[in-house]
Amino acid sequence: MTKTLVTYYSNTGNNRFLAHEIAKRLNCEIEEIKPVLNMHLLLLSGIGFGNKNITRNLADYDRVILCGPVWMGSFIYPLRKFIEKHQNEVKEWLFVTCCGSSYKLKEDKYGHEMVFRKVREAFPDLNITCTALPITMTMPDEQQEDTKAMMETRLSEANFDGLFLEKFDILIEEIA
């Protein structure tokens, strides 16, 4: 049996909710990634002062599931620094993001697939799989192109259903 740890960084709470749902479904431990200085504008600019130490030893795990946002086409500082620090301690990585880019716009300059390419380029020797669960899947069709509505949408028990839940269940089946 593969021993898995779910880790996450979340600014709005979407990826926190997602990480907790993954950990619950897989019955595994969870750990929050906390930047030393959690200032959104600095982190968005790629500036930071590292992350606080986590409580678990990653070498005790076969797989780490990293949940975190995609901001304006960037693999954000807390996630990048976490992998840089721990990349040689774990055999298998999975990056899962609850993001604003839809599947339709995944190749845009701010799309999640562009970020996944950056992750693979930054860590070419890392065994990492990348998966996106766009928040737009929780929204009514007429709001999915509305950037303001997308930015204000929060993943919760109330909207953790429909297409989002279907894609989530597929992800869990693939991981398990």
C-alpha positions as CSV (number, residue, x, y, z in Angstrom):
1,M,0.0,0.0,0.0
2,T,1.3,3.5,-0.9
3,K,1.7,5.8,2.0
4,T,0.4,9.2,1.0
5,L,0.6,12.7,2.5
6,V,-1.6,15.5,1.2
7,T,0.0,18.9,1.5
8,Y,-1.6,22.2,0.5
9,Y,-1.2,26.0,0.3
10,S,-4.4,28.0,-0.1
11,N,-5.1,31.7,-0.1
12,T,-8.8,31.7,-0.7
13,G,-9.7,28.4,0.9
14,N,-10.5,26.5,-2.4
15,N,-7.4,24.4,-2.3
16,R,-7.7,23.9,1.5
17,F,-11.2,22.4,0.9
18,L,-9.9,20.3,-2.0
19,A,-6.9,19.0,0.0
20,H,-9.1,18.0,3.0
21,E,-11.6,16.2,0.7
22,I,-8.7,14.3,-0.9
23,A,-7.2,13.3,2.4
24,K,-10.7,12.3,3.7
25,R,-11.3,10.1,0.6
26,L,-7.9,8.5,0.7
27,N,-7.8,8.3,4.5
28,C,-4.4,9.9,4.7
29,E,-2.6,12.6,6.7
30,I,-2.6,16.2,5.7
31,E,-0.2,19.1,6.2
32,E,-0.5,22.8,5.4
33,I,2.3,24.6,3.7
34,K,2.8,28.0,5.4
35,P,5.0,30.7,3.9
36,V,7.2,32.5,6.4
37,L,5.6,35.8,5.1
38,N,2.2,35.2,3.5
39,M,1.7,38.4,1.5
40,H,-0.2,37.7,-1.7
41,L,1.4,40.4,-3.8
42,L,4.9,39.2,-3.0
43,L,4.1,35.6,-3.5
44,L,2.4,36.4,-6.8
45,S,5.6,38.2,-7.8
46,G,7.7,35.1,-7.0
47,I,9.2,36.8,-3.9
48,G,9.2,35.0,-0.6
49,F,11.3,34.1,2.4
50,G,10.7,30.3,2.4
51,N,8.1,28.2,4.1
52,K,7.8,27.3,7.7
53,N,9.0,23.7,8.5
54,I,6.3,21.1,8.3
55,T,5.8,18.6,11.1
56,R,6.1,15.4,9.2
57,N,9.1,13.7,7.6
58,L,8.4,13.4,3.9
59,A,10.9,10.5,3.6
60,D,8.2,8.4,5.5
61,Y,5.9,8.7,2.5
62,D,5.8,7.1,-0.9
63,R,3.7,9.9,-2.5
64,V,2.9,13.5,-1.8
65,I,-0.2,15.2,-3.2
66,L,0.4,18.9,-3.4
67,C,-2.7,21.1,-3.6
68,G,-2.4,24.7,-4.5
69,P,-3.5,27.5,-6.7
70,V,-2.4,28.7,-10.1
71,W,-2.1,32.5,-10.0
72,M,-2.0,34.3,-13.4
73,G,-0.1,31.4,-15.1
74,S,2.4,31.0,-12.3
75,F,3.6,28.1,-10.2
76,I,3.5,30.1,-7.1
77,Y,6.4,30.6,-4.7
78,P,5.2,28.5,-1.7
79,L,4.6,25.4,-3.9
80,R,7.8,25.8,-5.9
81,K,9.9,26.2,-2.7
82,F,8.2,23.2,-1.1
83,I,9.1,21.0,-4.0
84,E,12.6,22.4,-4.2
85,K,13.3,21.6,-0.6
86,H,11.7,18.1,-0.6
87,Q,12.0,16.9,-4.2
88,N,14.5,14.1,-3.3
89,E,12.6,12.8,-0.3
90,V,9.6,11.4,-2.1
91,K,9.3,8.9,-5.0
92,E,6.0,10.2,-6.5
93,W,4.4,13.7,-6.6
94,L,0.9,14.7,-7.7
95,F,0.1,18.4,-8.1
96,V,-3.6,19.1,-8.0
97,T,-5.0,22.6,-8.4
98,C,-8.5,24.1,-7.9
99,C,-7.9,26.9,-10.4
100,G,-9.7,29.6,-12.3
101,S,-8.6,28.5,-15.8
102,S,-11.2,26.3,-17.5
103,Y,-10.4,23.2,-19.5
104,K,-11.3,25.2,-22.6
105,L,-8.7,27.9,-21.7
106,K,-6.1,25.6,-20.3
107,E,-3.5,26.5,-23.0
108,D,-3.9,30.3,-22.6
109,K,-1.0,32.2,-21.1
110,Y,-2.7,32.0,-17.7
111,G,-4.0,28.5,-18.2
112,H,-3.3,25.6,-15.9
113,E,-1.6,23.5,-18.7
114,M,0.9,26.3,-19.1
115,V,1.7,26.1,-15.4
116,F,2.0,22.3,-15.6
117,R,4.6,22.8,-18.3
118,K,6.5,25.2,-16.1
119,V,6.4,22.6,-13.2
120,R,7.8,19.9,-15.5
121,E,10.5,22.2,-16.9
122,A,11.6,23.3,-13.4
123,F,11.7,19.8,-12.1
124,P,12.6,17.6,-15.1
125,D,13.7,14.6,-13.0
126,L,10.7,14.6,-10.7
127,N,8.0,12.0,-11.1
128,I,5.1,14.4,-11.0
129,T,1.6,14.2,-12.4
130,C,-0.4,17.4,-12.7
131,T,-4.2,17.7,-12.6
132,A,-6.6,20.7,-12.7
133,L,-10.1,20.9,-11.2
134,P,-11.3,24.3,-12.4
135,I,-13.6,26.2,-10.0
136,T,-15.7,27.2,-13.1
137,M,-17.1,23.6,-13.0
138,T,-19.1,24.7,-9.9
139,M,-20.5,27.7,-11.6
140,P,-23.6,28.2,-13.7
141,D,-22.9,28.1,-17.5
142,E,-23.7,31.8,-17.9
143,Q,-21.1,32.8,-15.3
144,Q,-18.2,30.7,-16.4
145,E,-16.7,33.4,-18.6
146,D,-17.2,36.1,-15.8
147,T,-13.7,36.6,-14.3
148,K,-15.1,38.5,-11.3
149,A,-17.7,35.7,-10.5
150,M,-14.9,33.1,-10.9
151,M,-12.6,35.0,-8.5
152,E,-15.4,35.2,-5.9
153,T,-16.5,31.6,-6.1
154,R,-15.4,29.4,-3.2
155,L,-15.4,25.6,-3.2
156,S,-17.6,24.3,-0.4
157,E,-20.0,21.6,0.6
158,A,-22.7,23.6,-1.1
159,N,-21.1,23.4,-4.6
160,F,-19.0,20.3,-4.3
161,D,-21.3,18.4,-6.7
162,G,-22.1,18.0,-10.4
163,L,-19.3,18.0,-12.9
164,F,-16.7,19.1,-10.3
165,L,-17.5,16.1,-8.1
166,E,-17.5,13.7,-11.1
167,K,-14.0,14.9,-12.1
168,F,-12.9,14.7,-8.4
169,D,-14.2,11.1,-8.2
170,I,-12.2,10.2,-11.3
171,L,-9.1,11.7,-9.7
172,I,-9.6,9.8,-6.5
173,E,-10.0,6.5,-8.5
174,E,-6.8,7.2,-10.4
175,I,-4.9,8.0,-7.2
176,A,-6.2,5.0,-5.2
